[in-house]
């Protein structure tokens, strides 16, 4: 493991190494293998380091069949036999904070609630653990978060080292190693003992803080989202800015923000109801005027009408209002936009099946649709003007009534 410099000194940011192998992945991405490296490869739920070899960006690092492949944005010069490496320290330290924070948080859940962590994911923006709990109560939330941050503030040492079988068996591990060789433990004395191959700071204080953000049920467990260190600080800064903007826009203060939002939501709901009532009255009046222009056909009345800038749902509402006001009317409705939308409906005293009428008309506009004998809807191409489609629909209606 001496060639893995991230295990010798997790704070080492630069190094020099010989290029021992060059290659390309199946997708053509070039890679190199080095005699030694400070780049941590993907593993244990922790993403890989990134950075530079010379002036070429390292985009990914992965261990395959015992060799650590450094995937590159471009080829290294063939003349190079050795190369200088520089890891992205901001990314590395972020991963160290999040991963160590996960150890601390998982141990806090175990101590406070007797709940084991069964999964861990370190994403580019959010970090999650899956904890064996049915739910996360506010009381457990507060106690776990407080305990985790207490461990950070006490600034305990974090010891990462390789051990032999006799040594790890003598320690109070909470899970067994998944490998039989090169077993590495991450230890916070008298608090947490875990097999782990990831990168961690040397003391808990470097984690900064842990902030739990929310949880959901996932496959019988609790999936908890949290952030540590600088990520948590950035999250707080963004949220505080949003709160400040909301306070300014609403002309209130932070303490009264919730009350003001409740008042605005209630006001919005009242306005929405009033608007819906006005729209209902306007639609009823629009239908009343349209019915005055309905023409006789086969013992019933026929209402043909084209609409601009209306959805098929609005056509359906119009048809339903017609049926509410008149039981002997057949409504043939169409939109005049880029696509032809149709709604055919009948009053309760009409016997003609609207779904059959729709079936007769749709082929003319290469359309699809369906419905019931009482109301049918469909849509198709605008190869015929709305007036032409409605004229065709009237023709088909009269044929069905013969």
C-alpha positions, 0 to 999 in steps of 0.5 A: 500500500506504499504506492497509495500516497493518500493512505500515507498522508491524506493531506498530500496534494502533490507528488511525482510518479513514473508512468508504468502503463498507458491505455484507453477505455472502451469509449476511447478515454485515455488512462495511465497507471502510475508507480505511486499516486495521491489520487483516491479511486472511487470506492466505499461510497466515496467518489474519486479524486480529480485534479491534474497530471501535468497540464492534463485534467484527471476526470476519474480514478478507478481501481481495476484488477489491482491497478489504479487507472487515472482517466484523462481529458487528453493524452499525456505526451508519449515522451513523458516517463514521469509526471507531476500530479496535483489533486483537487484539494477542495474536492478531496477535503469536501469528501473527507468532511462528508465521509467522516461526518457520515461515520460520526452521524451513523455512530450517533444513531447507533448510540442514541437510537440503537439504529444501524446504518445500512447504506451510504451515498456521497453525491456531488450535492447531497449526502444520504444514509439509510438507517434501520428505523421505521421513522425518525421522530423529532426527539431522536432527530434532535438528540442524534444531531446534537450528539454528532456535533458534540463529537465534532466540537470535542475534536476527537482524533480520527485514526486510520490504519491497517490492522491484522486479524488478531488486532481487529478481532480485539476491537469493538467493530460494529460491522465485519471487514468485507476483505481478508487482506489489507484491512483498514480501520477508521477509529474515533476512540471510545466512540466508533470503530469501522472498517473503511478505505476512505479518506478522513481528516485527522480530527473530528473538529475538521468536519466542521458541523453536521446538519440533517436536512430531511428524511423519507421512508425507503425500502423499510428504512429511513433515508436521511439527507445531511451535509457536513462542513463547508457544504453545510455552511454554503447551504445555510448561506443560500437559505439565509439569503432566500429567507432575507429576500422573502422577508424583504419582499413581504415587508415583514420580519423573520419571526413573522414570516410563517404567519405572513405566508399563511395569511397570503396562502389563505388570501390566495385561496379565497381569490382563487375561489372567487375567480373560479366562481366568476369564471363559472358565471361567465361560462354560463353566460357564454353558453346561454348566448351560444344556445340562442344561436343553436339550429334545429337538426333531426328533432334536436338543436345543434350548437357548432362553435370554434374556439381560439386559445382554449384547451380540450379541458375547457372545451369539455367544461363548455360542453358540460355547461351546455348539457346542464342548461339544455337537454336537447342540444348536441354540441360540436366544438373545435379549437382553431390552433395549430392542432385540432382538438374536438369535443362532441357532447349531447344532452340527456334527451339525445340518443345519438352516440357521440363516441361513434360520431367522433370515430367517423370524423377523426380519420379526416384529421389523422386523429385519435380519441374516444369517449362515451355515448354522452361525450367524446373527445379527440385530437389531430392535425390541423389539415382542415380548418375548424369550420371544415371539421365542424361541417364534416361532423354535422354531415356525419351526424345527419347520416347517423340520424337517418 
